[in-house]
Amino acid sequence: FGECQLELGDYDGADSTFASPAIRQAANELSVLPGLARWHEIEGRTDVARRLLERARDLARRDSHGLPTEQLAWFQLRVGDFEMRHGRLEAADSALRAGLRIRPGDYRLLGTLARLELSRGRTAAAIAAGEDAIARVLDPATLGTLADAYLQRGDTARSEEYVRAMEVSVLHQPGSYHRAWSLWFLDHDRDV
């Protein structure tokens, strides 16, 4: 429930939920730790958030709880994405590659690795990881990363191909617009 409150911008309500005795009692459960970490991150307690995500990852790996490899890799993805957002690029790289050892070819890990490589200015590595990811799943966020990578290389025509592919992939999805696609357009001041 606290995660829903965060998504709706009800931070006071989320504070009450995440500080409740029930959450404190469940604070070591895999179903609670990622949401609790996100709350701490939003509140600016990144060290606490990092420890909670690492605890969740380690708990999932150690006990495995009968989790499929996709979910085990997801915990690595969460750690890697968190570290990347906070500028700890080596730690992000380590977490993402550990996830790929658990689940080789996971498009989410590959797409995030592409973003990481692009943030490092390694366009060739970003393109390789991004191409590998979209060969598995046509993810709009990764298409946006590829558009940015080709733009950094100065290949505007190829960049625009990926923008068009992103638009086509999103417009053919049922339901509302894809969040990553919308954010990419906002970040690039296009079709605002």
Secondary structure, DSSP 8 states (H G I E B T S, - for coil): -HHHHHHTT-HHHHHHHHTSHHHHHTTTSTTTHHHHHHHHHHTT-HHHHHHHHHHHHHHHHHH-TT--HHHHHHHHHHHHHHHHHTT-HHHHHHHHHHHHHHSTT-HHHHHHHHHHHHHTT-HHHHHHHHHHHHHH---HHHHHHHHHHHHHTT-HHHHHHHHHHHHHHHHTSSSS--HHHHHHHHHTT---
